[in-house]
Amino acid sequence: MGYGAMVLGHGAPAVIDAVKSQLENGTLYCVPTELEVKLAEMLCKIVPSAQMVRLVNTGSEATMHSIRLARAFTKRRDVVKFAGGYHGAHDYVLAKAGSGAASLPASEGVLDSAASHTIVVPYNDSAALERTIEKCRESISCVIMEPVLANIGLALPEKGYINEVRKVTEQNDVVLIFDEVVTGFRLALGGAGEFFGIKPDIATFAKALGGGFPIGAITGKKEILELLAPSGGVYQASTFAGNAVSVTAAIAVIESLVEGKNSIYPQIARTCDSIVNGIREATSVLKLDYVVNSIGSMFQLFFTSEKVRDEATAKKASAQNFRRLYDELLKREVFVPPSQFETCFISYAHSEDDADRTVDAYGEALRRIAKK
Ligand SMILES: Cc1ncc(COP(=O)(O)O)c(C=O)c1O
């Protein structure tokens, strides 16, 4: 599922047909095009916090430039991120990062002088965030968060938590960046911002936006986004940003999602629920400690008896059992992301039949693991 990118499934005809016809017209112009304007206007309509848009190629670029924007806007240096949150592979966000980086102590090659400006706090702990912001109020430019922590397995925000994060950042003039690279166009058409009813100052997107083609977007408040050059002094550029192929794919994705909104989002959530409930039912008699977290079209299973609510609790789960689960599932033709610190995603192309096969495979795999 392209780590969450393929909401519509692989080879969605609307996306492939649009891209095929664009290929005949050209792929890269390196000047703004009408296509970019069209996509930006679509994003401003569907993303609740989006007033302006800048297109980039990847999620990493989107978060990197958002942090630079937040620094320029607040004239402060430091970045607060959450333990287990992953925002791409650049220097200011690699501290205690999730996803593939979760298995490294800390990436080599990151300058101490860069890392020293990143403050890490635990997710789902609003008191810890408040204390940090109070202590370093003069130096914190932004808080960057995955609204749903999807890169440490899957940890959901507890009741009121995101509201608290919004409140404390607002009160202290700290820019709140929702990294919606996973949740964007997946949790709801308007992403986590729409799902939780909270407006960050900046929201970044990638993955699902491109339907399998490389594209990212920085969206947010006009007063912040207009600091980007050429209207402002924050530099961002890339040869391939806004290339006609990726933008065409993204327009086709968004058009499909807007058109099918009332069937796509309920269907992918229903398929996910069937799998999660099916796994629980199929294994209710097993003597095996595990929990499954899920939201919308996302789920993950952890071998632990404790509630998984942050990086610390996710890391207590048995990695060895997860490895076995992965192998047993693959033998049964169910291919989940090969790490405990990733999330499983459902697409619109998955049928109830696929859900049943998945439940059977999990059931058999878990029974085998419970035996040893
Ligand atoms: C939440 C989040 N932000 C940013 C990124 C980086 O995106 P990209 O791999 O497109 O650079 C990822 C990638 O997995 C992600 O999950």
The ligand as a MOL file (V3000), in Angstrom:
LIG
                    3D

  0  0  0     0  0            999 V3000
M  V30 BEGIN CTAB
M  V30 COUNTS 16 16 0 0 0
M  V30 BEGIN ATOM
M  V30 1 C 4.3080 11.2310 8.7560 0
M  V30 2 C 5.3900 11.2670 7.7150 0
M  V30 3 N 5.9800 12.4240 7.4260 0
M  V30 4 C 6.9390 12.5210 6.4880 0
M  V30 5 C 7.3650 11.4080 5.7930 0
M  V30 6 C 8.4110 11.5420 4.7430 0
M  V30 7 O 7.8220 11.4640 3.4970 0
M  V30 8 P 8.6920 11.0560 2.2060 0
M  V30 9 O 9.0930 9.6400 2.4080 0
M  V30 10 O 7.7420 11.2760 1.0700 0
M  V30 11 O 9.8600 11.9760 2.1740 0
M  V30 12 C 6.7680 10.1790 6.0560 0
M  V30 13 C 7.1930 8.9740 5.3310 0
M  V30 14 O 6.9370 7.8710 5.6790 0
M  V30 15 C 5.7540 10.0990 7.0380 0
M  V30 16 O 5.1480 8.9370 7.3290 0
M  V30 END ATOM
M  V30 BEGIN BOND
M  V30 1 1 1 2
M  V30 2 1 2 3
M  V30 3 2 2 15
M  V30 4 2 3 4
M  V30 5 1 4 5
M  V30 6 1 5 6
M  V30 7 2 5 12
M  V30 8 1 6 7
M  V30 9 1 7 8
M  V30 10 2 8 9
M  V30 11 1 8 10
M  V30 12 1 8 11
M  V30 13 1 12 13
M  V30 14 1 12 15
M  V30 15 2 13 14
M  V30 16 1 15 16
M  V30 END BOND
M  V30 END CTAB
M  END
